[in-house]
Amino acid sequence: MKFDTRILLTTGLITVVLLTGCATKRYPIATPLAPTEASLLGCRDIALELARADQIQKQIDETGNMDWRSVAGFLGDLGIGNGMAKSEAHKAVNARRAALQEVQAKRDCVKDVVPAAPGR
């Protein structure tokens, strides 16, 4: 009876460890630019939001560096969960940046343009 309980507990523990490997990293997610938000932003606000988007991009890249969570994610699902989360974070920040740049162009906010981070 004790032997069966140990097997059951060990199997349960291994299952929990494997399932936690699916989402081991938490990437920052940029929210989409809402029409109301776009209508209220001035040129300076847009420039600040673009700078924030660059900062989020930097955080995504830093979170993607190899660490123990990368190893745990690889053991859990071959790293697919972390890769998908990083991809979604990149898509979200790029969509927000594109929407901000579109509003910036419509408002002719050339003088308040904040240069993109290196490599962007």
C-alpha positions as CSV (number, residue, x, y, z in Angstrom):
1,M,0.0,0.0,0.0
2,K,2.8,2.4,0.9
3,F,4.5,1.6,-2.4
4,D,1.4,2.5,-4.4
5,T,1.1,5.9,-2.6
6,R,4.7,6.8,-3.3
7,I,4.3,6.0,-7.0
8,L,1.1,8.1,-7.1
9,L,2.8,11.0,-5.3
10,T,5.9,10.9,-7.5
11,T,3.8,10.7,-10.7
12,G,1.8,13.7,-9.5
13,L,4.9,15.7,-8.7
14,I,6.5,15.0,-12.0
15,T,3.2,16.0,-13.8
16,V,3.1,19.3,-11.9
17,V,6.7,20.1,-12.7
18,L,6.2,19.3,-16.4
19,L,3.1,21.4,-16.7
20,T,4.7,24.4,-15.1
21,G,7.3,24.4,-17.8
22,C,4.7,25.7,-20.4
23,A,4.7,29.3,-19.3
24,T,7.8,29.9,-17.3
25,K,8.6,33.5,-18.5
26,R,6.4,36.5,-18.2
27,Y,6.8,39.0,-21.1
28,P,5.5,42.5,-20.9
29,I,2.5,43.0,-23.2
30,A,1.8,46.4,-24.8
31,T,-1.9,47.2,-25.0
32,P,-3.4,48.1,-28.4
33,L,-3.9,51.8,-29.1
34,A,-7.6,52.5,-28.5
35,P,-9.3,55.1,-30.8
36,T,-10.1,57.2,-27.8
37,E,-6.5,57.1,-26.6
38,A,-5.3,58.1,-30.1
39,S,-7.7,61.0,-30.2
40,L,-6.5,62.4,-26.9
41,L,-2.7,62.1,-27.4
42,G,-0.8,65.1,-28.4
43,C,2.5,65.1,-30.3
44,R,4.6,65.1,-27.1
45,D,2.5,62.3,-25.7
46,I,2.9,60.2,-28.8
47,A,6.7,60.7,-28.6
48,L,6.6,59.5,-25.0
49,E,4.5,56.5,-25.9
50,L,7.0,55.6,-28.6
51,A,9.8,55.8,-26.1
52,R,7.8,53.5,-23.8
53,A,7.3,51.1,-26.6
54,D,11.1,51.0,-27.1
55,Q,11.5,50.3,-23.4
56,I,9.0,47.4,-23.6
57,Q,10.9,46.0,-26.5
58,K,14.1,46.1,-24.5
59,Q,12.3,44.4,-21.6
60,I,11.1,41.6,-23.9
61,D,14.6,41.1,-25.2
62,E,16.0,41.0,-21.7
63,T,13.4,38.6,-20.5
64,G,14.2,36.3,-23.5
65,N,17.8,35.8,-22.3
66,M,18.8,32.3,-21.2
67,D,18.2,31.6,-17.5
68,W,16.8,28.8,-15.4
69,R,13.2,29.6,-16.7
70,S,14.4,28.9,-20.2
71,V,15.7,25.5,-19.1
72,A,12.5,24.7,-17.2
73,G,10.5,25.8,-20.3
74,F,12.6,23.6,-22.5
75,L,12.2,20.6,-20.2
76,G,8.4,21.2,-20.0
77,D,7.5,21.8,-23.7
78,L,10.8,22.1,-25.6
79,G,10.6,25.8,-25.1
80,I,7.6,26.3,-27.3
81,G,5.6,28.1,-24.6
82,N,8.3,30.7,-24.0
83,G,8.8,31.2,-27.7
84,M,5.1,31.7,-28.3
85,A,4.8,34.2,-25.4
86,K,7.8,36.2,-26.7
87,S,6.4,36.2,-30.2
88,E,3.0,37.5,-29.0
89,A,4.8,40.2,-26.9
90,H,6.8,41.3,-30.0
91,K,3.6,41.4,-32.1
92,A,1.7,43.5,-29.5
93,V,4.5,46.1,-29.1
94,N,5.0,46.4,-32.8
95,A,1.3,46.9,-33.4
96,R,1.2,49.6,-30.8
97,R,4.3,51.3,-32.2
98,A,2.8,51.2,-35.8
99,A,-0.5,52.7,-34.5
100,L,1.4,55.5,-32.7
101,Q,3.5,56.2,-35.7
102,E,0.3,56.4,-37.9
103,V,-1.3,58.9,-35.5
104,Q,2.0,60.8,-35.4
105,A,2.1,61.1,-39.2
106,K,-1.6,62.2,-39.4
107,R,-0.9,64.9,-36.9
108,D,2.4,65.9,-38.6
109,C,4.3,65.6,-35.4
110,V,7.7,65.6,-37.1
111,K,9.5,67.9,-34.7
112,D,8.6,65.7,-31.7
113,V,9.8,62.4,-33.2
114,V,11.8,60.3,-30.8
115,P,14.4,58.2,-32.6
116,A,13.9,54.5,-32.3
117,A,16.1,52.4,-30.1
118,P,19.2,51.1,-31.9
119,G,18.4,48.1,-34.0
120,R,14.7,48.9,-34.5
